Amino acid sequence: MISNFFKMNVAIISLAILMLSAIAQGQSNKQSPPDKELYSEIARMDSLLFDVFNKHDIARFRTFFTKDLEFYHDKSGLTRYEQNM
């Protein structure tokens, strides 16, 4: 005859294994494939922006931003397009 203590331990261990397997399956890293067209456009625009920045071409640099640009710095606070450009 199996003791109640043994049955309780088997039940607890079984429940723990079941819970851990559910958690492990819930953390699977399923990502959708990247949008190659979007990635290419972001990479192209990033390259253009930093090229203009590195050449100190302020006139072209301004064209990458809209007039309603706002930037908030945690120390100096809010600045707008005119202050940033």
N, C-alpha and C positions, 0 to 999 in steps of 0.2 A: 504494500500500500504506500502510495506517495504522500508525503506529508503536505499539509497546507502551506507550510513555509516554502517548500520547494516549488509548489504550484504558483505561489505568489511571485517568487523570484523569476520563474520562467515567463510569467505574464508581464512583469515589469520590463524584463530584457527584450521580449518580443515587441512590446509597445515602443520602447526606446529605439529599436532598430527600424521599426516602421516609421516613426517620426523623423529620424535622421535621413532615411532614404527619401522621404517626401521633401525635406528641406534641400537635400542635394539636387533633386530634380528641379526644384523651384528656382535654383540659382544658375541654371544653364545660361550660357552666353550666346543667345540666338540673336544675331543682328541681321538686318536686311542688307543686301549687297549695296555698296555705295553707288550713288548716281554719278557715273563717269562724266557726264556732260556738266553737271553742277560743280563737281570737283575741279574739272578743267577750267571752268569760268572763274572760280574762286582763286585758283592758282595763278591764272593769267592776270586778274585784277590786282592780286597781292604783289606780283612781280612788277607790274606797272607803277603801283603806288610807291613801293620802296625804291624803284629806280628814279622816279621823279624826286622823292625825298632826298635820296643820296646825292643827287645832282643839284640840290638846293634851288629847284625850279618852282618857286612859290606860286607863280601864276598857274602853272599846270596842276600843282598840288591842290590848290583851292577847288579845282573842278571835280575832285573826288568826293566833295562834301556839299551838303545842301546848306542854304542860308539859315535854317533853323537848328543847326548843330548846337548841341549843349554838351559840355563836359563837366562832370562833377568830380573834384578832387577832395579827398577826405580831410586835407589840411587847409587848402585855400578856398574851397567851396566851388560854387557854380561859375563857369565862364561860358560865354556865348561865342558864336562864329567870329565876330569882329575881334574879340579878345584873343581867340586861339589862332587866328590867321594873321 
